[in-house]
Amino acid sequence: MDRDTIYVNVDPVFNCSLDVFDELIQENQLTKTHGQQASLDPIRSAKGNDIFYGENASDKQRADAFGRTASSAFRMAMLCAVQIPKRIWPKVRSEMNKDKLQFKILPTSDKRDLTEFKLIDKEGDDLKSRAERICAEYDRVFPPSFIKGKMLGEAGASVEFQGVMLVFRYNNDRLTQVIEILTKAAATKQNNSSSIASNVKVTCTCYKYLGGDPDPIKSKQKKLLSKGVEKTKESDEKAAEREQNAQEKKESDEKVAERKQNARETKESDEKVAEREQNARETKESDEKAAERKQNAQETKESDKKAAERKKNSLVCILF
């Protein structure tokens, strides 16, 4: 039983599927079997012209109306490109766009294989539900709000839209086909006019899988997961190393700061010791000077006493 796994370019894991797709092509594990294209030029409004909302509409009103119509037109072009029957298409805003779609088969090899490929090639109860799922996935790429935002964000310029859908088809859990659906569209607001010139082209290419790995997507995810674990481990080790280095640097800085503090304290201590020694020297010198002065005073006193005594003796001699 067929099972489809669908990836669109707004998926978080889309790059993984795209990498697998590119690798399979480079390794010649995919061979192109079908190519076809649907286009619509120009995209018409619900009134059948290129004026959206009305002649006097504001830029916001015009962008809103174009966004809703273009989203529907892009989806129709995709459904036409993959040849899903029109009877199960969702309701469209402009039947004229539906009727104006152009479809052609593209040559895929030198043999010009012009057979038509149908994404859903089996009738049954699940035909509509499978088509609805494909539409739902595709609509995530081009919702009306996205188209409106692009039109408002790039006023006056030609706005381009691109989208990719990859369908990996499995049978009994083994990959058998890869279908690539590319959408390219453009819209330009005309100068001094309310009209918008726009077109869309969707190309569908089908590849047959020739490789031996039954599920290369899962294998790729396991490799990425393994690399992620290794990177996480390396990251944790580097983080631990950085933390250790930071801790060692912090400790080193603290030791340096401590040594500086000790040096400052030693310097201050030495200065205080020097100051005390200086004070002691000055005190000693002061004491020596005081002792000297006291000695001088004592000698002066003794000299005065001797002088007084000599004077007294002289007077006694005179009396006798």
PyMOL commands that set and color helices and strands:
alter all, ss='L'
color gray80, all
select helices_A, chain A and resi 14-26+59-81+86-88+95-100+127-139+144-153+216-319
alter helices_A, ss='H'
color red, helices_A
select strands_A, chain A and resi 2-8+30-40+102-105+158-171+174-189+196-209
alter strands_A, ss='S'
color yellow, strands_A
deselect
rebuild
show_as cartoon
